[in-house]
Amino acid sequence: MFQILGIDQYGQTYKINKYPRKELIELLCSNNVSKMYCNTKKGETKHIGYIINNLWITLHNISQWNKQ
């Protein structure tokens, strides 16, 4: 099962196993990659995804509901 889900601004999803940057570069056939950041309520800056080929891809961790 994949561990990370990438979603771009158009709703396209990208299933990623372990290395998001490397796998997105291979999926989208591009070497032009920039990191995407977001400010939190505390004023900190947080890395949330990548910009590749004019696609803003936000990364989300996938976990199980019931961890025992």
C-alpha positions as CSV (number, residue, x, y, z in Angstrom):
1,M,0.0,0.0,0.0
2,F,1.2,3.5,-0.8
3,Q,2.1,5.8,2.2
4,I,1.8,9.3,0.7
5,L,-0.9,10.8,-1.5
6,G,-0.1,13.8,-3.7
7,I,-3.0,16.0,-4.9
8,D,-2.5,18.8,-7.4
9,Q,-4.6,21.9,-7.9
10,Y,-6.8,20.1,-10.5
11,G,-7.6,17.2,-8.2
12,Q,-5.3,14.7,-9.9
13,T,-3.9,12.2,-7.4
14,Y,-0.4,10.7,-7.3
15,K,0.3,7.5,-5.2
16,I,3.7,7.7,-3.7
17,N,5.5,4.9,-1.8
18,K,8.5,6.3,0.1
19,Y,10.4,9.1,-1.7
20,P,8.0,11.8,-2.9
21,R,10.4,14.1,-4.8
22,K,12.1,11.3,-6.7
23,E,8.9,9.5,-7.5
24,L,7.1,12.7,-8.7
25,I,10.1,13.5,-10.9
26,E,9.8,10.1,-12.5
27,L,6.0,10.2,-12.9
28,L,6.0,13.7,-14.4
29,C,9.2,13.4,-16.5
30,S,10.7,16.7,-15.2
31,N,13.8,17.8,-13.4
32,N,12.4,21.3,-12.7
33,V,11.2,21.0,-9.1
34,S,10.6,23.7,-6.4
35,K,9.5,23.2,-2.8
36,M,6.1,24.6,-1.8
37,Y,5.7,26.1,1.7
38,C,2.8,27.2,3.9
39,N,2.7,29.4,7.0
40,T,1.1,28.0,10.1
41,K,-1.0,29.8,12.7
42,K,2.1,30.0,14.9
43,G,4.0,31.8,12.2
44,E,6.2,28.9,11.3
45,T,7.0,27.9,7.7
46,K,6.2,24.3,6.8
47,H,7.1,22.3,3.7
48,I,3.8,20.9,2.3
49,G,4.6,19.8,-1.3
50,Y,6.3,20.5,-4.6
51,I,5.8,22.6,-7.7
52,I,6.6,20.5,-10.8
53,N,5.6,21.4,-14.4
54,N,3.3,24.2,-13.1
55,L,1.5,21.7,-11.0
56,W,1.2,22.5,-7.3
57,I,1.3,19.1,-5.6
58,T,0.4,19.0,-1.9
59,L,1.5,15.9,0.0
60,H,-0.6,14.0,2.5
61,N,0.4,11.1,4.8
62,I,-1.9,8.1,4.7
63,S,-2.4,6.1,7.9
64,Q,-4.8,3.5,9.2
65,W,-7.8,4.5,11.3
66,N,-7.3,1.8,13.9
67,K,-3.7,1.3,15.0
68,Q,-3.4,-1.4,17.6
